Amino acid sequence: MPMKIREIEPITLAGKEGGSATWASITILVKVVTADGSVGYGEAVPTARPLQVHSAVKQVAKSYVGREVEEIERNSWEWHKQDFYLARSFESTTALSAIDIASWDIVGKEFNAPIYKLLGGSFRRRVRNYANGWYPDCVTPEDFAQKAKRTVNMGYTALKFDPFGEYYDYLDERGLSKAVERVKAVREAVGDDVEILIEHHGRFNPNSAVMAARALEPFNPLFMEEPVHPENMEGLRKYRASTSVRVALGERILSLTEALDYLSQGLVDFLQIDLTNVGGVTQAKKVSAVAEAFGVEMAYHNAFGPIQNAVTLQLDAVIPNFLVQESFYDWFPSWKRELIYDSTPVKEGYSEVPQGPGIGVKVNEKLVEELKVEPREVDFTEEPKWVVKGTWKG
């Protein structure tokens, strides 16, 4: 019997503990309820715009309420028809993504199966993670080396980190020298068997990014992530023509067509789309299939919260072109783990794919009520919200 959507509620949560990054102190859950009382949860991206995203969910919800929750593809198409600027609006795409994820959660519960079983079944039951968020307050090479060793001792075999300190757009010789010292310290601390991934946060002009690539290539990074400003396609082409390092990007891609632009031009080696940005499960599965056709492997972006983490593991289970999964789980504030009863722990660097119906985990609704807050504007400091805290120095 088809179930019609009765209600969609954005829920902004905030805890006193912020975890390893300033953006981690806020989570936006999206709760979808059907006419028969079935409930599904999704997650939207707050970053520096929680008030706007909260509002966007309410607006997108008007297109969904009254529709059958099982018609996931049709429902997303209907919003695409209504929203003239969908492909250019992060607020719109993340709201759509959260509702899509919650819809899949409900459908999985309807069939008493995890999402991966509805998408073709298991390609893998365990997912290899790379650690992110492990280096708060790291500034000196010794800081990075010490925490890198500690993280490897937890069982992780791959680490991602941003060695560029407070530099933005332009990287001078002093900044480059400091980055080299930090990366060298990590490589020497963890040895050659651990993969290192260099985060740029999409913040450099192409000349500075090329300079960094040439200096850091001897340390054999698995990839350079977002080496140039993401809107600078010409700059990325210059980077590709001037370097031989591998490139990963995609967390700010908002559509299948945008992903195709990077893939068809050979600008990316590993694709990092974000399920809470690109259109949820529905669009992420399509993008991953197109990437497979280009021989590009997936390493989904996964930096926000436990619902995102759980549903991303569902996609990891399905796709053949899986590389490695980003994980902040061990560096989440504890309340984020408690939101799902700490049910997706990382053990020796691996996560088990959740086997419960839908996204595979249960939400602690009592804790949701305790942490619920009204969304508000974000206050800014010198250190941007997108860096791991305490690293915007030196």
N, C-alpha and C positions, 0 to 999 in steps of 0.2 A: 504494500500500500504506500504510495508516494507520500512524503512528508513535506508540508509547506513550512517555510521559514516564518516564524512568528515575531522574532525579536533579534536584534543585533546590538550588542552593548560594548563600547570601548571601555576598558578599565585600566586606568593609570595606577601603577604601583610604585611605591618608593620605600626603600629601607634605609635605616641609619648607616648601615655598612655599605660601602660603595664598590668593594672589590678592587681589582688592579687597574681600573680605568674610570675616568670621571663619567663616561657615558653609562657605566654599569649600574649607577644608582637609581635608574628609572627603567621600568618595563611597561609596555603597553600591550595588554592582553585584549583579545577580541572574543567575546562569547556569543555564539550563535545558538538560538533556541528554536526548536520546531514546534508546530502546533500540538504534537503529542508529548512534548516535554523533553525530547532528546536534546542533549547539549554537546556542543563541540567547541574547542578552543583553538584559536590562532594567535599569532603574535605579529605586531607591527614594529617598525623601526622608529625609535624616538629621536636619536642623535640630538641635535640642537633645536628640534621643532616638535616637542611633545604636544603643545597646545594645538598646533596646526594639524598634526596627524590625528589626534583625538577627534577634532572637528571633521576631518576628512572621512573618518570611519562612519560617523553619523550620516554624512552626505551620501556616501556610497551605499550605505545600508538601505536607503530609500529605494534603490534600484533592485534590491534583493528580497525585501520583506514581501511575503505573499507568493513567492516563487517556490517551486519544488527543489529541495536541497540536493536531490540526486542529479539534477540537471546542471552539473557544475560547469561544463563547457559552455552551454547555452547561456548560463547566468553571467559568466565573465564576458561573453560576447555582447550581451545586452548592455553592460556598463561601458564597454568599449564604444558601442554605438552612441551612448548618451554623452560621454565625456570627450569633448572635442580635443582636449589637451592631455589625454591619458598618457601617451608615450613621452610627454615632456614634463610630467608632474610626478615627482617622487612621492608627494603626499597621497596622490590618487593611487599610484601603483602599490604602495605599501598597504594602504587600506584594503584594496582589492586582494592583495596577497594574503592578508590575515583572514579575510572572510573565506577565501578559497581553501586555505589550510583547515579552518574550522569545519567547512563543509565536508572535506575529505575525512576529517575526524568523525563526523556524524555517520557518514556512509560506511566507514569501517566498522563502527559500532553496530550499525544496522545488520551487517553481514558477519559480525563477530570475528573480524579478521584485521590484522594490521594492514596499513596502507600498502606495504610492499607486496602483499599477496594479491592485491587488486590490480597491481601494475605489472604483473608478469612473473612474480615469484622471486625467490632468493637467488642472487648471484653470489652473495657472501653473507655470513652470519656475524662475523666480527669485522670491525672497521678500524683501520690503523689511523691514528691521530697524529697531527703535529701540534706541539704546545705553543700557545700564544698567551700573552698576559703574565708570563713568568718573570718578567724583569722590571717590576715597578721600582722606582728610585735608583735605577742603575745609571751611572754617569761615567765612572772610570772603567777602564778595561778590566780592572780587578773585580769591580762590582759585577760586570757581565759574566766573567769567567766563573765566579763563585756560584751565582744563581744558575748558570747553565749546567754546571756539574750536579747541583742539587736536583735539577729537573730531569736530567738523564738518569740519575739514581732512582727516580720515580718510575722509570721504565720507558720514557719517551725516546724515540729514535730519530726524531726530527724536531727542530726548534725554529720558530720564526721570530725575528726581532728587528727593530728599527734602530740603527746605529748613528743616525744623523743629528741627534740632539735638537738644537733650536733653529737649525737652518731651514729656510723656506725659499723656494724658487731658485735662488742662486747659492751654489756651493763653492766656497773659496778653498784655497790650498790648506788653510788651517782646519776647516771643517772636514775636508777630505782626509787629512792626516788622522784626525780623531776617529773618524769612522773606520778607517783601516785598522787602527790600533784596537778598537773594540771587536771588530770581526776577527782579527787575528787571535785575540785573547780567547774568544769563544771557540774557534777552531782548535786551538792548542789545548783547551780545557776538555773538549769532548772527543777529540780524535777524529780520524777520517771516516769511521763507520757511521757516524751520526750526521744526518743531513741538516744543513743550515739554509734558511730561506730569508732573504733580505727584503724587509718591508720599507718601501719608500713613501707610502701614503699618498701617491699621486701628486707630489708637491714640487717637482723640479722642472726647470726649463730643459730642453733637450741637450744643450751643451753640458750642463752640470750633470745630468743623468748619464751621459756617455762617459764623462770623466770618472764618475763613480763606478760604472761598469768595468772600465779598464783597470781600475785600481783594485777592485774586489774580486775579479774573476779568478785570480790565483788561489783563492780560498774555496773554490769549487762549490758555489751555491747551487742548490737545486733549481731555484729560480729567483728572479728579481720581480717583486710585486709592484705594480703601478709605478713604473719608474718616472713617468712624466705626467703632467696635468692631464686628466682623463679626456678632456674635451679637445686636446691638442693632437689630432690625428696626424697632421703633417709632422709634428715633433716625434710621434711614435714611429713613423716611417723612417725618419732620420736616425732614430735610436736603433732600429732594426738593421739599417744599412751600415751602421758604424760600429756595431758590437756583435759578439757571438754568444752572449749569455742568453739563457732561456727566460721568457717573459710570461708572467701570470698576471691576469687582471679580470675584472668583471663584477666586482661588488656593487658598482654604480650603474651597471647595465639595467635598463628598465623594460626591455622587450626582446622578443625573439628576433625581430628585424635588426635591432641594434647589435645583438650578438653576432648575427650573420655578417654585419659590416666588418667586424674584427676578424672573423674566421675566414671570410672570402679573400681578404687582403693579406692573409698570412701574418697578421700582427701579433698573434698570441700562440704560445705553446701549451699553456694550461689555463683553463677557463674557471673563473671563480664567481659565478653568478650566486646571488643570494636569494633563497626561497622567499624571504620576506620583502623583497624588493621587485622581483622580476615577474610576479604574477602567481606566486604560490606553487603548489605541486603541479598544477596543470601546465603552466608555462615552463617550469624548470625541467620537467621531463622532456618536453619538446626541444628545448635548447640543448640538453645533454645528448639527444639523438642526433641533432645537426652537428654538434661538436664531434661526435663519433664518426660521422661521415667525412670529416676533415682530418681525422686521426689525432684529435686533440682530447686530452684527458681532463677530467673534472676534479676540482678541489674546491668544493662549495665554501663560500664565505659564511661564517657562523660565529658571530661575535656578541650576540645580544642577550639571549635568555634561554630558559630550559625548554620552552615549547618549540622554538626555532631549532634547538639542538635535537630534540626528539624527532621532529618531522624530517630534518635533514638526514638523520641516520636511516630513516625509512627509504629515502632516495638513494643513499649510498648502497643500500642492500640490493637495489634493483639494477643499477646501470653497469654495463660491462666496462666502460671507459673510466673507471675510478682510479684516481691517483693516490690521494691522501686527504684526510679530513682535518680542517682547522678545529681546534678545541680550546675554549677558555674555561671548560667545566671546573677544573681544579682551582681556578682563580676567580670563579664567580663569588660574589658575596654569598654567604651561607644561606640567606633567605631565598635566593634563586634556586638553589638545590632543593631546599625544603618545599618549594612550590610544587615539586613533582615527587616528593618523598625520597629525594636522592636516589631515584630509580634508574639513572643512566650513568653509573660511575665509570671512570676510566681506570682500567686495571692493566698495568704493565704497558701503557701506551695504547691500549685497544679499548673500544667500546663494543658491547654486545648490542645488536639491533633489538630495540624494544619489541616484545612479542604480544603486548596487549592489543586490544582492538583499536582501530583508528590510528592516532599518532603513537599509540603504544604505551602511554603513561597516563596516570590519574593526576588530576589537579587538586591540590589542597585548598578547597574552597573556603575553609575557615581562615587560612592564612591570607587568602586573597582579600577577604573582608577586613582583616586587620591592617593590611598594607595599602588599602585603597586610598587615593588622594585625588584632589581636584588638579587637573593639569594646569600648568602655568608657564610663563616665559622662563627661559633659561638665562641665568646670569653668567657673564663671561669673565675669564681671567686671562692672563698672559699665555698660560699653557692651553693650547687648543683642546677641545673635547675629544678629538680623535686620537690622541696619543696615549700610550700607557703612562700612567701618572708618575710624576717625579722625574721624567726623562727629558723634559724640554730645557736642557741646561748644557752649557759648555761646548 
